[in-house]
Amino acid sequence: MNEHNSTYTVLVDYRRLIHTGADLTDVTAQARGAAGQTVMVFQDATGRYTEVDATSTAEELAAHFGVEPPREAGPGRPKLGVVRGEVTLLPRHWAWLKSQPGGASVTLRRLVDEARRVHQHRDRARQAKDAVARVVGLCAGEQPQVEALTRDLYADRYEEAVGRLSDWSEDLRAYVTRLLREAQHAHAMEEEAPR
């Protein structure tokens, strides 16, 4: 799943699910309705999270989750979404990059795009597992069988992991089950991908 098209889930007090959606304006509106409680927003694709309060804005959440390109002036092509950054390489790497058609920037973009394409299923499977682990690590608290669930997750035993959720609070069980199913699907896609 592309992080820029991600859905977000709002949990109150680490266990009561109050909203899932892609629109960060809706997410912040729902979060404001739970003022005075611990409100966490999770990016479902990655498991990244942040605590929000009644003053949090959609723009702040977008910036936190990296879904809006920075609007800094300077070199590059910001209208095309090109963002300037820093890369540290050895002299031999720079020499090779500069000798390529189009120069270093074009070559780096091409190499990154190719790596993303070749490894997309592996990367998505890893990211989906990490998302489950982050949510479980933060929210599971006193829930039973957390360690066993995590072992099952990283051993690709998804049915066993889902089975360990039977005594969890209803909303948290539903959310973690959904993330486990997404991880299971990503793992299946990785297994089917040509090598």
TORPA-4810 file (N, C-alpha, C, O; in nm, 3 decimals):
<nodes>
NODE_1_0.086_-0.119_0.000_0.000_0.000_0.000_0.089_0.123_0.000_0.187_0.131_0.074_M
NODE_2_0.054_0.214_-0.082_0.129_0.338_-0.087_0.095_0.421_0.036_-0.022_0.440_0.068_N
NODE_3_0.197_0.471_0.105_0.172_0.551_0.226_0.088_0.674_0.196_0.017_0.722_0.284_E
NODE_4_0.096_0.725_0.075_0.021_0.846_0.041_-0.128_0.817_0.022_-0.209_0.909_0.020_H
NODE_5_-0.165_0.690_0.007_-0.304_0.651_-0.007_-0.350_0.569_0.113_-0.445_0.492_0.104_N
NODE_6_-0.283_0.585_0.224_-0.308_0.505_0.342_-0.439_0.541_0.409_-0.494_0.650_0.391_S
NODE_7_-0.486_0.447_0.487_-0.596_0.475_0.578_-0.537_0.495_0.717_-0.424_0.453_0.745_T
NODE_8_-0.614_0.559_0.802_-0.571_0.590_0.938_-0.678_0.541_1.034_-0.797_0.546_1.004_Y
NODE_9_-0.635_0.493_1.148_-0.727_0.443_1.250_-0.705_0.520_1.378_-0.592_0.544_1.420_T
NODE_10_-0.816_0.559_1.440_-0.812_0.634_1.565_-0.855_0.541_1.678_-0.965_0.485_1.675_V
NODE_11_-0.767_0.526_1.777_-0.798_0.446_1.896_-0.799_0.539_2.017_-0.716_0.628_2.030_L
NODE_12_-0.895_0.516_2.105_-0.905_0.591_2.229_-0.864_0.499_2.343_-0.910_0.385_2.351_V
NODE_13_-0.778_0.550_2.429_-0.727_0.473_2.543_-0.669_0.338_2.500_-0.682_0.239_2.571_D
NODE_14_-0.607_0.337_2.384_-0.533_0.223_2.329_-0.619_0.101_2.296_-0.565_-0.004_2.264_Y
NODE_15_-0.752_0.113_2.303_-0.831_-0.006_2.274_-0.965_0.020_2.208_-1.017_-0.070_2.142_R
NODE_16_-1.023_0.137_2.223_-1.156_0.160_2.163_-1.137_0.230_2.029_-1.086_0.341_2.023_R
NODE_17_-1.180_0.163_1.922_-1.166_0.215_1.787_-1.282_0.310_1.759_-1.399_0.272_1.774_L
NODE_18_-1.251_0.433_1.719_-1.359_0.527_1.692_-1.366_0.571_1.547_-1.466_0.630_1.506_I
NODE_19_-1.262_0.542_1.467_-1.267_0.587_1.327_-1.157_0.520_1.246_-1.046_0.501_1.294_H
NODE_20_-1.191_0.486_1.121_-1.092_0.444_1.023_-1.128_0.513_0.892_-1.243_0.509_0.849_T
NODE_21_-1.030_0.576_0.830_-1.054_0.642_0.702_-0.927_0.700_0.645_-0.823_0.700_0.710_G
NODE_22_-0.937_0.750_0.522_-0.820_0.805_0.454_-0.812_0.957_0.465_-0.705_1.014_0.445_A
NODE_23_-0.922_1.021_0.495_-0.926_1.168_0.499_-0.880_1.217_0.636_-0.947_1.193_0.737_D
NODE_24_-0.766_1.286_0.640_-0.711_1.330_0.767_-0.796_1.439_0.833_-0.789_1.458_0.955_L
NODE_25_-0.876_1.508_0.756_-0.969_1.605_0.815_-1.073_1.532_0.898_-1.105_1.574_1.010_T
NODE_26_-1.128_1.422_0.846_-1.223_1.340_0.922_-1.156_1.278_1.044_-1.216_1.271_1.152_D
NODE_27_-1.032_1.234_1.027_-0.959_1.173_1.138_-0.945_1.272_1.253_-0.972_1.237_1.368_V
NODE_28_-0.904_1.394_1.223_-0.886_1.492_1.330_-1.019_1.531_1.392_-1.027_1.555_1.513_T
NODE_29_-1.125_1.538_1.312_-1.257_1.570_1.367_-1.302_1.463_1.466_-1.355_1.496_1.572_A
NODE_30_-1.282_1.337_1.432_-1.319_1.228_1.522_-1.233_1.231_1.649_-1.283_1.209_1.759_Q
NODE_31_-1.105_1.259_1.631_-1.015_1.263_1.746_-1.056_1.375_1.843_-1.047_1.357_1.965_A
NODE_32_-1.099_1.488_1.791_-1.141_1.599_1.877_-1.261_1.560_1.963_-1.278_1.611_2.074_R
NODE_33_-1.344_1.470_1.911_-1.462_1.426_1.984_-1.429_1.344_2.107_-1.516_1.320_2.191_G
NODE_34_-1.305_1.300_2.120_-1.264_1.219_2.235_-1.170_1.298_2.326_-1.084_1.239_2.392_A
NODE_35_-1.187_1.428_2.329_-1.099_1.514_2.410_-1.099_1.468_2.555_-1.201_1.425_2.609_A
NODE_36_-0.983_1.477_2.617_-0.969_1.438_2.757_-0.926_1.294_2.775_-0.898_1.251_2.887_G
NODE_37_-0.921_1.218_2.667_-0.877_1.079_2.672_-0.749_1.066_2.589_-0.714_1.159_2.516_Q
NODE_38_-0.681_0.954_2.600_-0.563_0.931_2.517_-0.611_0.890_2.379_-0.676_0.786_2.363_T
NODE_39_-0.578_0.971_2.280_-0.623_0.946_2.143_-0.500_0.924_2.055_-0.414_1.012_2.044_V
NODE_40_-0.493_0.807_1.994_-0.382_0.772_1.907_-0.432_0.756_1.764_-0.536_0.694_1.740_M
NODE_41_-0.357_0.812_1.669_-0.385_0.793_1.527_-0.276_0.705_1.470_-0.157_0.735_1.483_V
NODE_42_-0.317_0.596_1.405_-0.224_0.502_1.342_-0.236_0.510_1.192_-0.347_0.518_1.138_F
NODE_43_-0.123_0.509_1.123_-0.123_0.492_0.979_-0.123_0.342_0.956_-0.026_0.273_0.989_Q
NODE_44_-0.231_0.290_0.899_-0.249_0.146_0.891_-0.140_0.075_0.811_-0.100_-0.036_0.847_D
NODE_45_-0.091_0.137_0.705_0.008_0.071_0.620_0.141_0.050_0.689_0.213_-0.046_0.658_A
NODE_46_0.175_0.137_0.784_0.308_0.132_0.845_0.305_0.106_0.995_0.407_0.066_1.053_T
NODE_47_0.191_0.129_1.059_0.184_0.120_1.205_0.241_0.242_1.274_0.243_0.248_1.397_G
NODE_48_0.287_0.341_1.196_0.335_0.466_1.259_0.218_0.531_1.328_0.103_0.519_1.285_R
NODE_49_0.246_0.601_1.436_0.137_0.658_1.515_0.179_0.790_1.577_0.297_0.825_1.582_Y
NODE_50_0.078_0.861_1.622_0.102_0.983_1.698_-0.016_1.004_1.790_-0.128_0.963_1.761_T
NODE_51_0.010_1.069_1.901_-0.097_1.105_1.993_-0.150_1.241_1.950_-0.074_1.330_1.914_E
NODE_52_-0.282_1.257_1.954_-0.344_1.382_1.912_-0.430_1.436_2.025_-0.467_1.365_2.118_V
NODE_53_-0.462_1.564_2.013_-0.551_1.627_2.110_-0.647_1.718_2.036_-0.652_1.718_1.913_D
NODE_54_-0.724_1.795_2.110_-0.828_1.879_2.050_-0.772_1.988_1.960_-0.845_2.045_1.879_A
NODE_55_-0.643_2.018_1.973_-0.585_2.124_1.889_-0.514_2.070_1.765_-0.469_2.148_1.682_T
NODE_56_-0.505_1.938_1.751_-0.434_1.880_1.636_-0.507_1.910_1.506_-0.630_1.909_1.501_S
NODE_57_-0.429_1.935_1.402_-0.488_1.966_1.272_-0.453_1.857_1.171_-0.360_1.779_1.191_T
NODE_58_-0.530_1.853_1.063_-0.504_1.759_0.955_-0.366_1.784_0.895_-0.296_1.690_0.856_A
NODE_59_-0.326_1.911_0.886_-0.195_1.945_0.830_-0.082_1.891_0.917_0.019_1.843_0.866_E
NODE_60_-0.100_1.901_1.050_0.002_1.847_1.141_0.014_1.695_1.127_0.124_1.641_1.127_E
NODE_61_-0.100_1.628_1.113_-0.096_1.482_1.095_-0.030_1.447_0.962_0.050_1.354_0.956_L
NODE_62_-0.064_1.519_0.857_-0.004_1.493_0.726_0.147_1.509_0.733_0.221_1.427_0.679_A
NODE_63_0.192_1.614_0.799_0.336_1.636_0.812_0.401_1.523_0.893_0.508_1.475_0.858_A
NODE_64_0.335_1.481_1.001_0.389_1.374_1.085_0.405_1.244_1.005_0.506_1.175_1.016_H
NODE_65_0.302_1.212_0.925_0.305_1.087_0.850_0.375_1.100_0.715_0.386_1.003_0.641_F
NODE_66_0.421_1.221_0.684_0.497_1.240_0.561_0.414_1.226_0.434_0.465_1.178_0.332_G
NODE_67_0.289_1.266_0.438_0.205_1.249_0.320_0.194_1.376_0.237_0.126_1.376_0.134_V
NODE_68_0.259_1.483_0.279_0.263_1.603_0.196_0.408_1.637_0.169_0.489_1.640_0.262_E
NODE_69_0.442_1.665_0.044_0.581_1.703_0.018_0.614_1.835_0.085_0.530_1.925_0.087_P
NODE_70_0.734_1.848_0.138_0.772_1.975_0.199_0.767_2.086_0.096_0.797_2.065_-0.022_P
NODE_71_0.731_2.204_0.140_0.719_2.317_0.049_0.837_2.412_0.067_0.819_2.530_0.096_R
NODE_72_0.957_2.360_0.048_1.073_2.447_0.064_1.120_2.497_-0.072_1.117_2.425_-0.171_E
NODE_73_1.162_2.620_-0.073_1.213_2.677_-0.197_1.357_2.630_-0.215_1.423_2.591_-0.119_A
NODE_74_1.402_2.634_-0.336_1.541_2.597_-0.361_1.552_2.518_-0.488_1.459_2.514_-0.569_G
NODE_75_1.668_2.454_-0.506_1.692_2.380_-0.630_1.593_2.266_-0.646_1.529_2.222_-0.550_P
NODE_76_1.581_2.219_-0.767_1.492_2.108_-0.795_1.368_2.154_-0.869_1.362_2.266_-0.920_G
NODE_77_1.273_2.068_-0.873_1.148_2.097_-0.942_1.032_2.073_-0.848_0.964_1.971_-0.859_R
NODE_78_1.006_2.164_-0.754_0.903_2.140_-0.653_0.764_2.122_-0.711_0.683_2.051_-0.652_P
NODE_79_0.735_2.185_-0.826_0.602_2.167_-0.885_0.580_2.024_-0.931_0.466_1.978_-0.939_K
NODE_80_0.688_1.953_-0.961_0.679_1.812_-1.001_0.690_1.719_-0.881_0.683_1.597_-0.897_L
NODE_81_0.707_1.773_-0.762_0.723_1.691_-0.643_0.867_1.652_-0.615_0.891_1.571_-0.526_G
NODE_82_0.961_1.707_-0.688_1.102_1.678_-0.664_1.146_1.749_-0.537_1.124_1.869_-0.522_V
NODE_83_1.207_1.674_-0.447_1.249_1.728_-0.318_1.400_1.710_-0.305_1.454_1.602_-0.333_V
NODE_84_1.465_1.815_-0.263_1.610_1.810_-0.244_1.642_1.739_-0.115_1.573_1.758_-0.014_R
NODE_85_1.747_1.656_-0.116_1.791_1.587_0.004_1.941_1.569_-0.001_2.008_1.621_-0.091_G
NODE_86_1.994_1.498_0.095_2.138_1.477_0.100_2.168_1.329_0.088_2.102_1.246_0.151_E
NODE_87_2.269_1.296_0.008_2.315_1.159_-0.007_2.464_1.159_0.018_2.537_1.242_-0.036_V
NODE_88_2.511_1.066_0.099_2.653_1.056_0.128_2.708_0.929_0.063_2.665_0.818_0.094_T
NODE_89_2.802_0.947_-0.028_2.862_0.835_-0.101_3.014_0.848_-0.102_3.068_0.955_-0.075_L
NODE_90_3.079_0.741_-0.133_3.224_0.743_-0.150_3.258_0.806_-0.285_3.174_0.809_-0.374_L
NODE_91_3.380_0.856_-0.301_3.419_0.920_-0.427_3.397_0.831_-0.550_3.356_0.881_-0.655_P
NODE_92_3.422_0.703_-0.539_3.404_0.614_-0.655_3.256_0.605_-0.695_3.224_0.590_-0.813_R
NODE_93_3.165_0.614_-0.595_3.023_0.612_-0.626_2.982_0.739_-0.701_2.909_0.734_-0.799_H
NODE_94_3.032_0.855_-0.651_3.002_0.981_-0.718_3.057_0.980_-0.861_2.990_1.026_-0.953_W
NODE_95_3.178_0.929_-0.878_3.239_0.925_-1.011_3.153_0.842_-1.106_3.129_0.882_-1.221_A
NODE_96_3.106_0.728_-1.059_3.023_0.643_-1.145_2.890_0.712_-1.177_2.847_0.713_-1.293_W
NODE_97_2.825_0.770_-1.075_2.698_0.838_-1.098_2.710_0.952_-1.197_2.626_0.969_-1.286_L
NODE_98_2.815_1.030_-1.182_2.834_1.146_-1.271_2.863_1.103_-1.415_2.838_1.179_-1.508_K
NODE_99_2.915_0.983_-1.433_2.946_0.936_-1.569_2.823_0.878_-1.639_2.830_0.847_-1.758_S
NODE_100_2.712_0.863_-1.570_2.592_0.804_-1.629_2.514_0.909_-1.709_2.517_1.028_-1.677_Q
NODE_101_2.442_0.864_-1.813_2.359_0.957_-1.889_2.257_1.025_-1.797_2.187_0.958_-1.721_P
NODE_102_2.249_1.156_-1.805_2.155_1.230_-1.721_2.214_1.275_-1.590_2.154_1.358_-1.521_G
NODE_103_2.328_1.223_-1.552_2.393_1.265_-1.429_2.346_1.188_-1.306_2.271_1.091_-1.316_G
NODE_104_2.393_1.235_-1.192_2.370_1.165_-1.066_2.223_1.158_-1.026_2.174_1.051_-0.988_A
NODE_105_2.151_1.269_-1.036_2.012_1.270_-0.991_1.924_1.177_-1.073_1.845_1.101_-1.017_S
NODE_106_1.937_1.183_-1.204_1.858_1.097_-1.291_1.890_0.951_-1.264_1.799_0.868_-1.256_V
NODE_107_2.017_0.919_-1.249_2.058_0.781_-1.226_2.007_0.731_-1.091_1.959_0.618_-1.081_T
NODE_108_2.017_0.813_-0.987_1.967_0.772_-0.855_1.817_0.748_-0.859_1.769_0.650_-0.802_L
NODE_109_1.741_0.836_-0.925_1.596_0.816_-0.935_1.565_0.686_-1.007_1.476_0.611_-0.966_R
NODE_110_1.637_0.660_-1.115_1.614_0.536_-1.191_1.646_0.413_-1.105_1.569_0.318_-1.103_R
NODE_111_1.759_0.416_-1.034_1.797_0.302_-0.949_1.695_0.279_-0.837_1.661_0.164_-0.806_L
NODE_112_1.648_0.387_-0.776_1.549_0.374_-0.669_1.418_0.317_-0.725_1.359_0.227_-0.665_V
NODE_113_1.373_0.369_-0.838_1.249_0.317_-0.898_1.261_0.169_-0.932_1.167_0.092_-0.910_D
NODE_114_1.376_0.130_-0.986_1.396_-0.011_-1.020_1.397_-0.098_-0.895_1.336_-0.205_-0.894_E
NODE_115_1.465_-0.054_-0.790_1.469_-0.131_-0.666_1.330_-0.141_-0.603_1.292_-0.246_-0.552_A
NODE_116_1.255_-0.032_-0.608_1.118_-0.034_-0.554_1.032_-0.135_-0.630_0.954_-0.208_-0.570_R
NODE_117_1.047_-0.138_-0.763_0.968_-0.231_-0.844_1.007_-0.376_-0.816_0.921_-0.461_-0.795_R
NODE_118_1.136_-0.404_-0.815_1.186_-0.540_-0.796_1.151_-0.594_-0.657_1.116_-0.711_-0.642_V
NODE_119_1.159_-0.509_-0.556_1.142_-0.554_-0.418_1.008_-0.514_-0.356_0.992_-0.522_-0.235_H
NODE_120_0.912_-0.471_-0.438_0.789_-0.417_-0.383_0.713_-0.516_-0.295_0.660_-0.478_-0.191_Q
NODE_121_0.707_-0.643_-0.334_0.632_-0.740_-0.255_0.704_-0.773_-0.124_0.640_-0.785_-0.019_H
NODE_122_0.835_-0.787_-0.131_0.913_-0.812_-0.009_0.902_-0.694_0.087_0.882_-0.712_0.207_R
NODE_123_0.915_-0.573_0.033_0.908_-0.454_0.117_0.769_-0.439_0.180_0.758_-0.404_0.297_D
NODE_124_0.665_-0.465_0.102_0.529_-0.453_0.154_0.502_-0.557_0.262_0.438_-0.526_0.362_R
NODE_125_0.551_-0.680_0.244_0.532_-0.784_0.346_0.602_-0.746_0.477_0.546_-0.763_0.585_A
NODE_126_0.724_-0.695_0.466_0.797_-0.652_0.585_0.726_-0.536_0.653_0.710_-0.535_0.775_R
NODE_127_0.682_-0.439_0.573_0.614_-0.322_0.627_0.483_-0.362_0.697_0.450_-0.307_0.802_Q
NODE_128_0.410_-0.456_0.640_0.284_-0.499_0.700_0.308_-0.569_0.834_0.233_-0.547_0.929_A
NODE_129_0.410_-0.653_0.842_0.444_-0.717_0.969_0.485_-0.614_1.073_0.442_-0.621_1.188_K
NODE_130_0.567_-0.520_1.031_0.611_-0.416_1.124_0.494_-0.332_1.173_0.494_-0.287_1.288_D
NODE_131_0.395_-0.310_1.087_0.276_-0.234_1.128_0.203_-0.307_1.240_0.163_-0.246_1.339_A
NODE_132_0.184_-0.437_1.223_0.118_-0.516_1.328_0.199_-0.508_1.457_0.143_-0.484_1.564_V
NODE_133_0.329_-0.527_1.447_0.414_-0.527_1.566_0.409_-0.393_1.639_0.408_-0.390_1.762_A
NODE_134_0.407_-0.282_1.565_0.401_-0.151_1.630_0.269_-0.131_1.704_0.268_-0.085_1.818_R
NODE_135_0.159_-0.166_1.639_0.028_-0.150_1.703_0.019_-0.239_1.826_-0.026_-0.195_1.932_V
NODE_136_0.060_-0.364_1.812_0.055_-0.457_1.925_0.146_-0.409_2.037_0.108_-0.411_2.154_V
NODE_137_0.266_-0.366_2.002_0.361_-0.319_2.103_0.309_-0.202_2.183_0.336_-0.192_2.303_G
NODE_138_0.237_-0.113_2.118_0.187_0.006_2.188_0.055_-0.021_2.260_0.035_0.027_2.371_L
NODE_139_-0.034_-0.096_2.198_-0.171_-0.106_2.248_-0.202_-0.232_2.327_-0.298_-0.234_2.404_C
NODE_140_-0.124_-0.337_2.311_-0.163_-0.466_2.370_-0.159_-0.465_2.521_-0.242_-0.529_2.586_A
NODE_141_-0.062_-0.392_2.580_-0.058_-0.379_2.725_-0.079_-0.508_2.799_0.005_-0.598_2.796_G
NODE_142_-0.192_-0.517_2.866_-0.224_-0.633_2.949_-0.298_-0.743_2.873_-0.343_-0.839_2.935_E
NODE_143_-0.311_-0.730_2.743_-0.381_-0.832_2.667_-0.301_-0.963_2.672_-0.178_-0.960_2.673_Q
NODE_144_-0.370_-1.077_2.674_-0.298_-1.206_2.683_-0.230_-1.244_2.552_-0.271_-1.203_2.444_P
NODE_145_-0.124_-1.323_2.565_-0.054_-1.389_2.454_0.014_-1.294_2.355_0.026_-1.326_2.237_Q
NODE_146_0.058_-1.179_2.402_0.123_-1.083_2.314_0.253_-1.139_2.256_0.277_-1.128_2.136_V
NODE_147_0.336_-1.198_2.341_0.465_-1.250_2.293_0.444_-1.363_2.194_0.513_-1.369_2.091_E
NODE_148_0.351_-1.452_2.223_0.324_-1.564_2.132_0.270_-1.513_1.999_0.306_-1.565_1.893_A
NODE_149_0.185_-1.412_2.004_0.132_-1.354_1.881_0.245_-1.295_1.797_0.248_-1.314_1.676_L
NODE_150_0.336_-1.226_1.860_0.448_-1.166_1.787_0.537_-1.273_1.726_0.582_-1.258_1.612_T
NODE_151_0.562_-1.380_1.798_0.640_-1.492_1.742_0.569_-1.550_1.620_0.632_-1.575_1.517_R
NODE_152_0.437_-1.571_1.632_0.360_-1.625_1.519_0.366_-1.531_1.400_0.380_-1.576_1.286_D
NODE_153_0.356_-1.402_1.425_0.361_-1.303_1.317_0.489_-1.315_1.237_0.484_-1.323_1.114_L
NODE_154_0.604_-1.317_1.306_0.731_-1.320_1.235_0.768_-1.458_1.182_0.864_-1.473_1.106_Y
NODE_155_0.690_-1.559_1.222_0.708_-1.693_1.165_0.604_-1.721_1.055_0.594_-1.833_1.005_A
NODE_156_0.529_-1.618_1.017_0.427_-1.628_0.912_0.317_-1.728_0.947_0.264_-1.795_0.859_D
NODE_157_0.284_-1.737_1.074_0.173_-1.824_1.120_0.054_-1.733_1.153_0.023_-1.709_1.269_R
NODE_158_-0.012_-1.685_1.049_-0.115_-1.581_1.065_-0.241_-1.635_1.132_-0.301_-1.565_1.214_Y
NODE_159_-0.283_-1.757_1.098_-0.404_-1.811_1.160_-0.384_-1.829_1.311_-0.473_-1.800_1.390_E
NODE_160_-0.265_-1.876_1.349_-0.235_-1.891_1.491_-0.235_-1.754_1.560_-0.286_-1.740_1.671_E
NODE_161_-0.178_-1.654_1.494_-0.174_-1.520_1.552_-0.315_-1.466_1.573_-0.345_-1.410_1.678_A
NODE_162_-0.402_-1.482_1.474_-0.540_-1.437_1.488_-0.610_-1.511_1.601_-0.686_-1.451_1.677_V
NODE_163_-0.583_-1.640_1.614_-0.643_-1.721_1.721_-0.605_-1.672_1.860_-0.680_-1.694_1.955_G
NODE_164_-0.492_-1.609_1.874_-0.447_-1.560_2.005_-0.519_-1.433_2.048_-0.501_-1.387_2.161_R
NODE_165_-0.601_-1.377_1.960_-0.671_-1.252_1.991_-0.808_-1.275_2.056_-0.877_-1.177_2.087_L
NODE_166_-0.848_-1.397_2.077_-0.985_-1.425_2.119_-1.025_-1.358_2.250_-1.142_-1.325_2.269_S
NODE_167_-0.931_-1.337_2.340_-0.964_-1.275_2.469_-0.933_-1.125_2.474_-0.941_-1.064_2.581_D
NODE_168_-0.897_-1.066_2.361_-0.865_-0.923_2.358_-0.992_-0.840_2.354_-1.099_-0.891_2.320_W
NODE_169_-0.981_-0.713_2.390_-1.096_-0.625_2.383_-1.146_-0.621_2.238_-1.066_-0.631_2.145_S
NODE_170_-1.276_-0.606_2.220_-1.339_-0.624_2.089_-1.281_-0.535_1.979_-1.245_-0.584_1.872_E
NODE_171_-1.272_-0.406_2.005_-1.223_-0.314_1.902_-1.077_-0.339_1.868_-1.039_-0.338_1.750_D
NODE_172_-0.994_-0.360_1.970_-0.852_-0.386_1.946_-0.835_-0.518_1.871_-0.752_-0.528_1.781_L
NODE_173_-0.913_-0.619_1.908_-0.908_-0.748_1.837_-0.943_-0.728_1.689_-0.875_-0.782_1.602_R
NODE_174_-1.049_-0.651_1.661_-1.090_-0.630_1.523_-0.981_-0.557_1.444_-0.953_-0.591_1.329_A
NODE_175_-0.920_-0.456_1.505_-0.817_-0.379_1.436_-0.693_-0.463_1.409_-0.642_-0.464_1.297_Y
NODE_176_-0.645_-0.535_1.510_-0.524_-0.616_1.491_-0.553_-0.731_1.394_-0.466_-0.768_1.315_V
NODE_177_-0.673_-0.787_1.397_-0.709_-0.892_1.301_-0.701_-0.837_1.159_-0.648_-0.904_1.069_T
NODE_178_-0.754_-0.717_1.137_-0.748_-0.657_1.003_-0.604_-0.638_0.959_-0.570_-0.667_0.845_R
NODE_179_-0.518_-0.589_1.049_-0.377_-0.570_1.014_-0.308_-0.704_0.987_-0.225_-0.715_0.897_L
NODE_180_-0.343_-0.806_1.065_-0.284_-0.939_1.042_-0.327_-0.994_0.907_-0.246_-1.054_0.836_L
NODE_181_-0.452_-0.973_0.870_-0.500_-1.021_0.739_-0.428_-0.948_0.625_-0.395_-1.008_0.523_R
NODE_182_-0.403_-0.819_0.645_-0.328_-0.743_0.544_-0.185_-0.795_0.534_-0.129_-0.804_0.425_E
NODE_183_-0.125_-0.827_0.649_0.011_-0.883_0.648_0.013_-1.021_0.583_0.105_-1.055_0.509_A
NODE_184_-0.090_-1.100_0.609_-0.100_-1.233_0.549_-0.111_-1.221_0.396_-0.048_-1.297_0.323_Q
NODE_185_-0.193_-1.128_0.351_-0.209_-1.106_0.207_-0.076_-1.059_0.145_-0.037_-1.107_0.039_H
NODE_186_-0.008_-0.967_0.211_0.121_-0.918_0.160_0.223_-1.031_0.154_0.302_-1.038_0.060_A
NODE_187_0.222_-1.119_0.254_0.313_-1.234_0.255_0.282_-1.327_0.137_0.373_-1.376_0.071_H
NODE_188_0.153_-1.351_0.112_0.114_-1.437_0.000_0.159_-1.377_-0.133_0.206_-1.449_-0.221_A
NODE_189_0.146_-1.246_-0.148_0.190_-1.180_-0.270_0.342_-1.192_-0.286_0.392_-1.209_-0.398_M
NODE_190_0.414_-1.182_-0.176_0.560_-1.197_-0.181_0.598_-1.338_-0.226_0.688_-1.356_-0.307_E
NODE_191_0.527_-1.438_-0.172_0.556_-1.577_-0.207_0.528_-1.605_-0.355_0.598_-1.684_-0.418_E
NODE_192_0.426_-1.540_-0.411_0.387_-1.563_-0.549_0.471_-1.482_-0.649_0.472_-1.512_-0.768_E
NODE_193_0.540_-1.380_-0.600_0.616_-1.292_-0.688_0.732_-1.368_-0.754_0.796_-1.451_-0.689_A
NODE_194_0.758_-1.341_-0.882_0.872_-1.406_-0.948_1.002_-1.365_-0.881_1.018_-1.252_-0.835_P
NODE_195_1.093_-1.457_-0.876_1.223_-1.431_-0.811_1.331_-1.412_-0.915_1.447_-1.389_-0.880_R
</nodes>
